């Protein structure tokens, strides 16, 4: 018999940094297209794993000298390599114990949200463009019967992490854990193993300091408008996100935060919505520039600094973060943006 303790220990042995377990009843009330029970109706538990993003991977962006580490060893490497490999290993434990299990990494953007408001449950946070999804000349898919949602079902991993007791959602909309703050990504496994769920995290990390709002290069997080949801019997609230502004800033659309924007033509190009449509396949948004040139300065870096200054995170370092902001010393006539 596989226990919750076995599952969490093996998840960390396989490569996860943190792990929590949610019972499926905690997802009650979600729209069918966002409810993981629509994927596996017989699932009894969801195992949610967190994978840290190295604090040092942000250093090159802080210094303005090296932007590749965060992209390849942080976001892309975790999403496309480390998570799947960990999930392959981990899921074998449950299958060997006779439990059907479905591994789901954080790399499934082809979801059907045609009949949903992109802002519902803060849906605009996902790595797709809600101005394109749901507003094309046709649906991505169709329900296999009238009682089921259209594939692919998309459930928010940050809500899954909340239901698994791993932390809370901060005002920025990013998920915060007591170990790493906003510095992690999540993956999940749906299983018919009935595991003891973890208690919901009591909160206390985000104090609404609003550094995420003031330091966001794209000014994408509203100071006044919020998104309110209820899940697992708890009411959650975070700042409303302007996805278009976030997307442009994230990919380098604010020149003073992007040393690769060296002339007016660059500035114009980076400021465009970094998605286009595939004319051949009509598949919708295709990312043309996957680099996080904006530096995650508001939602992630500002939050890391604040939480570390407050002493709220268990993953501690000898040096404070960050030491400096290189872009503050640049001007129109000197530095990388000249």
Phi, psi and omega in degrees: 000129179272129179256167177299321179296319177300314184298313183290325177293318181289326177300318179288325176297326180283342177137349178290147178271325177221158182207138176220165183232134177242142170276150188289339179293342180291346180266006180301135178102345178288150172302148184303327180288350179240006184262118181299341177291342174290335180279310182231088182299336181269000181296141178254335186214156170236126175264124182245127181247141176249138181239117184294148168260125185301131177300323179295338179292341178274349186297317181297326177287326177296320181278343182077025186239339187206110186255354187283325186299316181296320182291310187273319180268351178256272188291298187293316181298321178291312186294316190259344183239297191291317178300308180301319180296316178298316181294323176301312181294313186295316185297334178299326179301313182290320180293322178295336177270004176090015182252120176296133186215141181243113178279136182226102176280174182273059180212040182239076183278350186275068182257159179259108178236027184302323185261017181239147172291124181304336180272351181296128184058026178069031187299339182297352182285341188291161187278051172219174183256106183292346176285343177257313179298132177083357182230028179266188182274011179183163179285159177284330183201182180224151178297144178282342169203162187298340183270356184243154177283161177288141175285157353272137174294139178235119173247144184285125180291332178290325175289325176297318178297323177296314180295337179269005175076022186273348180164211185221166175262123181280176181300329179293343187094350177280150179278136182243133175244154179291347177275310191235002185066232180271008192266061175198164173236162186236155172220165185218159173227123174270133184215152176273006173288130180271102186251152178291120182284155175277151177292151176296137180296136186284344178092182179118000179279307181278124177250016179056047177291340177070016174297327178298325180286310186288331185259001177291122181301328182266001184049046189269346182258122182289139177280338187242320180279138181229163173254131180240129178225162175231127180210144181053033178077012181237145177263128181242153181209137175211170184291141178291135184257132170271100188298320182299314179294320178298314184297315180295314181294320181301325183260017171100019184283356176253104190307320183291348176255006186228101181290352178272354177265094191254351179210178184296324180295319176298313182301320179294318181292316181293334183280351178282152176304120189280040175227151176221175180250141176280110183291329183289312186256349182051046183269358178094214190288127175240123183291125179261342179217101186273004185278138180273068185289342178289344174083005181052040193287325182271298188293326184252303187294319178295323180291319177302312182301314183295314182295324178290321177297327179281351180070028186270348185257141181280336176277098188254157184227158180287328182249145179289163179231136345272169178278325184203164174241104187301324187290341181290339182264357180276160178218185180287345186242350181225165175083188188292343182263008182295000000 
